[in-house]
């Protein structure tokens, strides 16, 4: 009996099947309705998936599958589409998920506020060394008081709680 022929399918078909089989975000555990697929540290969109038409067999797919991660839109946005300068937003988000009993929507609000605050600090050229060297939420609020709302103050206080937890 000559060599066994392996059935091959386009990689895009495997990826689509994989996407539909995922139920929870890899990072936060949230039930997925819309998601982002990450391959080797890069988000791949549906147009890119459609272009992945090279045929592969099940053995190759098993190796490829180990490099895929399904993320909710929120986690993918924070992980791959933001470049914070003042805050460790990813670690803060993970802290809120792992160490608090907050709902996903509340966590999202705190993270979005902190991200906006980071953008505001960058826009105002706030000195990074001042922030890093013992700068605290109240000092930041005092320095930018004309632009900050109470929502940002709350997010900064939560971030300070995260920093205190990190030190302990």
PASE-765415 format. One record per residue (C-alpha): residue in three letters; x, y, z; residue number from 1. Coordinates in steps of 0.02 Angstrom, whole numbers. Each point is the difference from the previous one (the first is absolute). Layout:
N
<ALA; <X; Y; Z>; NUM>,
...
END
This chain:
168
<UNK; <0; 0; 0>; 1>,
<UNK; <83; 161; -58>; 2>,
<UNK; <17; 153; 114>; 3>,
<UNK; <-157; 60; 85>; 4>,
<UNK; <-71; 158; -78>; 5>,
<UNK; <-39; 135; 128>; 6>,
<UNK; <-151; 107; -30>; 7>,
<UNK; <48; 182; -20>; 8>,
<UNK; <-109; 153; 22>; 9>,
<UNK; <39; 185; -19>; 10>,
<UNK; <74; 81; 156>; 11>,
<UNK; <-141; 128; -7>; 12>,
<UNK; <-128; -138; 26>; 13>,
<UNK; <92; -63; 154>; 14>,
<UNK; <11; 178; 68>; 15>,
<UNK; <-184; 33; -27>; 16>,
<UNK; <-46; -163; 85>; 17>,
<UNK; <117; 41; 144>; 18>,
<UNK; <-76; 173; 18>; 19>,
<UNK; <-176; -70; 10>; 20>,
<UNK; <52; -130; 129>; 21>,
<UNK; <67; 127; 126>; 22>,
<UNK; <-119; 48; 138>; 23>,
<UNK; <102; 102; 124>; 24>,
<UNK; <136; 133; -6>; 25>,
<UNK; <173; -72; 34>; 26>,
<UNK; <47; 149; 112>; 27>,
<UNK; <-154; 49; 98>; 28>,
<UNK; <-112; -152; -21>; 29>,
<UNK; <-147; 103; -62>; 30>,
<UNK; <-127; -91; -108>; 31>,
<UNK; <38; 44; -181>; 32>,
<UNK; <-127; 68; -120>; 33>,
<UNK; <122; 101; -106>; 34>,
<UNK; <183; -41; 7>; 35>,
<UNK; <173; 31; -66>; 36>,
<UNK; <111; -141; -55>; 37>,
<UNK; <185; 19; 42>; 38>,
<UNK; <134; -101; -87>; 39>,
<UNK; <181; 13; 56>; 40>,
<UNK; <-35; 163; 90>; 41>,
<UNK; <-93; 86; -142>; 42>,
<UNK; <-185; 26; -22>; 43>,
<UNK; <-62; -75; -162>; 44>,
<UNK; <-158; 68; -77>; 45>,
<UNK; <-125; -91; -109>; 46>,
<UNK; <76; 70; -160>; 47>,
<UNK; <169; -72; 47>; 48>,
<UNK; <-81; -166; 46>; 49>,
<UNK; <-87; -6; -170>; 50>,
<UNK; <169; 19; -87>; 51>,
<UNK; <74; -147; 96>; 52>,
<UNK; <-46; -128; -131>; 53>,
<UNK; <152; -116; 7>; 54>,
<UNK; <-55; -180; 28>; 55>,
<UNK; <57; -83; 160>; 56>,
<UNK; <-36; -166; 83>; 57>,
<UNK; <-59; -38; 176>; 58>,
<UNK; <177; -28; 65>; 59>,
<UNK; <57; 173; -54>; 60>,
<UNK; <-160; 74; 69>; 61>,
<UNK; <35; -72; 172>; 62>,
<UNK; <164; 96; 4>; 63>,
<UNK; <-77; 161; -67>; 64>,
<UNK; <-143; -10; 123>; 65>,
<UNK; <121; 9; 147>; 66>,
<UNK; <48; 175; -57>; 67>,
<UNK; <-177; 70; -7>; 68>,
<UNK; <-89; 98; 135>; 69>,
<UNK; <-180; 59; 1>; 70>,
<UNK; <-29; 166; 88>; 71>,
<UNK; <-152; 107; 31>; 72>,
<UNK; <4; 166; -90>; 73>,
<UNK; <43; 92; 161>; 74>,
<UNK; <152; -106; 42>; 75>,
<UNK; <64; 5; -178>; 76>,
<UNK; <-20; 190; -6>; 77>,
<UNK; <98; 23; 162>; 78>,
<UNK; <134; -128; -43>; 79>,
<UNK; <30; 44; -183>; 80>,
<UNK; <-67; 173; -38>; 81>,
<UNK; <61; 107; 143>; 82>,
<UNK; <171; 63; 48>; 83>,
<UNK; <-15; 72; 174>; 84>,
<UNK; <141; 111; 60>; 85>,
<UNK; <-40; 26; 184>; 86>,
<UNK; <-101; -150; 57>; 87>,
<UNK; <18; -188; -15>; 88>,
<UNK; <-176; -20; -65>; 89>,
<UNK; <12; -186; -41>; 90>,
<UNK; <61; -45; 175>; 91>,
<UNK; <-131; 116; 76>; 92>,
<UNK; <-137; -86; -100>; 93>,
<UNK; <62; -172; 53>; 94>,
<UNK; <5; 59; 182>; 95>,
<UNK; <-180; 59; -9>; 96>,
<UNK; <-55; -165; -76>; 97>,
<UNK; <98; -109; 120>; 98>,
<UNK; <-2; 94; 164>; 99>,
<UNK; <-168; 88; 3>; 100>,
<UNK; <-180; -51; -16>; 101>,
<UNK; <-42; 135; -127>; 102>,
<UNK; <-109; -34; -149>; 103>,
<UNK; <75; 0; -174>; 104>,
<UNK; <-88; 163; -42>; 105>,
<UNK; <71; 87; 155>; 106>,
<UNK; <175; -63; -37>; 107>,
<UNK; <-18; 61; -177>; 108>,
<UNK; <-50; 173; 62>; 109>,
<UNK; <152; 14; 115>; 110>,
<UNK; <119; -59; -136>; 111>,
<UNK; <-74; 117; -131>; 112>,
<UNK; <11; 147; 121>; 113>,
<UNK; <180; -39; 41>; 114>,
<UNK; <40; -17; -184>; 115>,
<UNK; <-79; 169; -37>; 116>,
<UNK; <95; 76; 145>; 117>,
<UNK; <161; -72; -70>; 118>,
<UNK; <-39; 81; -168>; 119>,
<UNK; <-36; 164; 90>; 120>,
<UNK; <166; -7; 93>; 121>,
<UNK; <91; -30; -164>; 122>,
<UNK; <-92; 145; -82>; 123>,
<UNK; <50; 116; 143>; 124>,
<UNK; <180; -63; -3>; 125>,
<UNK; <-15; -43; 184>; 126>,
<UNK; <175; -41; 64>; 127>,
<UNK; <18; -189; 5>; 128>,
<UNK; <137; 8; 131>; 129>,
<UNK; <-112; 101; 116>; 130>,
<UNK; <-135; -130; -20>; 131>,
<UNK; <117; -148; 23>; 132>,
<UNK; <95; 72; 149>; 133>,
<UNK; <-132; -2; 135>; 134>,
<UNK; <-130; 95; -96>; 135>,
<UNK; <-170; -49; 65>; 136>,
<UNK; <-178; 21; -56>; 137>,
<UNK; <-30; 159; 99>; 138>,
<UNK; <157; 82; -70>; 139>,
<UNK; <-52; -44; -176>; 140>,
<UNK; <-175; 66; 32>; 141>,
<UNK; <71; 162; 71>; 142>,
<UNK; <114; 22; -151>; 143>,
<UNK; <-140; -31; -126>; 144>,
<UNK; <-148; 56; 104>; 145>,
<UNK; <-79; 104; -137>; 146>,
<UNK; <-20; -151; -113>; 147>,
<UNK; <-37; -140; 122>; 148>,
<UNK; <-172; -57; 51>; 149>,
<UNK; <-46; -104; 151>; 150>,
<UNK; <-6; -154; -113>; 151>,
<UNK; <186; 14; -30>; 152>,
<UNK; <32; 25; 185>; 153>,
<UNK; <-90; -162; 39>; 154>,
<UNK; <100; -93; -132>; 155>,
<UNK; <162; 72; 69>; 156>,
<UNK; <-46; -55; 176>; 157>,
<UNK; <-34; -176; -64>; 158>,
<UNK; <168; 3; -88>; 159>,
<UNK; <83; 51; 163>; 160>,
<UNK; <-86; -148; 84>; 161>,
<UNK; <73; -110; -136>; 162>,
<UNK; <175; 72; 30>; 163>,
<UNK; <-17; -29; 188>; 164>,
<UNK; <-56; -179; -32>; 165>,
<UNK; <147; -25; -118>; 166>,
<UNK; <124; 58; 134>; 167>,
<UNK; <-71; -117; 131>; 168>,
END
